Amino acid sequence: MMLNIRNMESTCCIKVVEDELNKLELDYTTVELGRVEIIGPISEESIHLFDIALRDAGLEIMFDNKTLLVVKIKKTIHQLIYLSDNQPRQNFSEYISKEVRHDYPYLSFLFSSVVGINIEKYIIGQKVERIKELLVYEQLDLKEIAFILNYSSVAHLSNQFKKVTGMTPTFYRQLGISPTHRFA
């Protein structure tokens, strides 16, 4: 049985889902961003308990098509920002539209109505979270991080980072704060 999970956006979320599956002694084959495949029959009560546990972590089982499209958009953005050091030099909107196979204006409207922010702000938030990880866990300078995340310059990266976090990337690195992954 394949279950789609809302707000599952990072490896941290995957770990949370795996932990809850193990606590409930549910056998599974796949846990990846936005979905989990459970082996064998599963009772309605088990699904309910699993959903409650996920909701406590800011996640939830999804059943409608619009929400599934939003998950595809988030997954596409996550792949670009977290899983690819060679992001395409094309426009995010074109890339998302191509990957999700829908008209971008519709995807933008849907995303905003479901998530509460537009895709551009979501992308910026995800890029800032990725910058935090690279600052804390990697020995990369700001120029390398700007290149990896397709920023036009270090100044652009720094300005966007400061606008979102209220501090400079250099100051953040000095603090040594572990990045947090938002499940929303």
Steps between C-alpha positions, in 0.01 A plus 500: 500500500640837394430794732571860405621721784464879516787725617763228463783718372833381637704202608401592855135441404590164348658399831188610693277291270727196528503531880118515514466202266738301719317600821173375350681188367387570144712339229600726213712490189544866410510825692578800285402864486123521493419131511540165669423150375368265765515122450198279548159580637464788744201556722303822506600538865871474410463766230321721751775454764767563238325819388473625861872437556585680177280798587689537830814544289335749262433241230178337383369237264345655189223377283401779255650575155566871558711428804687233306590762237635728774712212627637450148588870483676486838682180402621661175625804691667278759677300230633819344619655823613203709584220261663681210820697519457587134166676490369587159563855389140519382210672664355316803146546369585333168677215676217439748239514224696250292562259789147511644346508151254780562462862399703718738228762569271219619777347713580840649137568589453150644822516703412840649149390592616175665828611663420864573811646334601526136747265337771767480495561876499126561805457275682783680422340837629163381814657354568677830462169686748342255741790550480442877592134451790583272627765742491269801587159356721573200827684472385710207547872463213729405614518138477120468159493670374777271614300197344173625164667564504700178520847655622776270747620766609463862333836569166368372530188716599706806218752454237229460637306798499809722149597389367157604707431813590847621871417505785472254621159381837561662343580836275192471804278432678646803200419721516137389122457521367175357252562220137419563274339246153635493234243428256761370 
